[in-house]
Amino acid sequence: MEVIVLGTGCAKCKNVYSAVEKVIAETGIQATLKKEEDIVKIMSYNIMATPAIVVDGVVKIKGYVPSEAEIKKVLSLNS
């Protein structure tokens, strides 16, 4: 599974990246985690609000900081 956190580097985006990283480590989900800060690439996902979480090319969460429980739910649907 490929997980990408979209964000321009703001505090919320960094918090989401850290939370996703923590969930992956705690659950042992096999995933590659990346961060995308390039605004042109972020816009290619057709989102207008960051942070966002993309799982295997599909935007799952956008525009807010999700709870760890929500992140686990999104990632477990794809494992």
KAWO-V124719 format. One record per backbone hydrogen bond with DSSP energy under -1.0 kcal/mol. NH is the residue of the N-H (numbers start at 1). CO is the residue of the C=O. E is the energy in kcal/mol with one decimal. If there is no record, write none. Layout:
nh = (NH	NH)
co = (CO	CO)
e = (E	E)
//
This chain:
nh = (3	4	5	6	7	14	15	16	17	18	19	20	21	22	23	24	25	26	27	28	31	32	34	36	42	43	44	45	46	52	53	54	55	56	58	60	61	63	71	72	73	74	75	76	77	78)
co = (32	54	34	52	36	10	11	12	13	14	15	16	17	18	19	20	21	22	23	24	29	1	3	5	38	39	40	42	43	6	61	4	58	2	55	53	53	51	67	68	69	70	71	72	73	75)
e = (-3.4	-2.8	-2.6	-2.7	-2.5	-2.2	-2.3	-2.2	-2.3	-2.4	-2.4	-2.7	-2.6	-2.3	-2.4	-2.6	-2.1	-2.7	-2.5	-1.6	-1.0	-2.7	-2.6	-2.8	-2.5	-2.4	-1.0	-1.6	-2.1	-1.8	-2.7	-3.0	-2.8	-3.2	-1.7	-3.0	-1.4	-2.1	-2.1	-2.6	-2.0	-2.3	-2.6	-2.6	-1.2	-1.1)
//
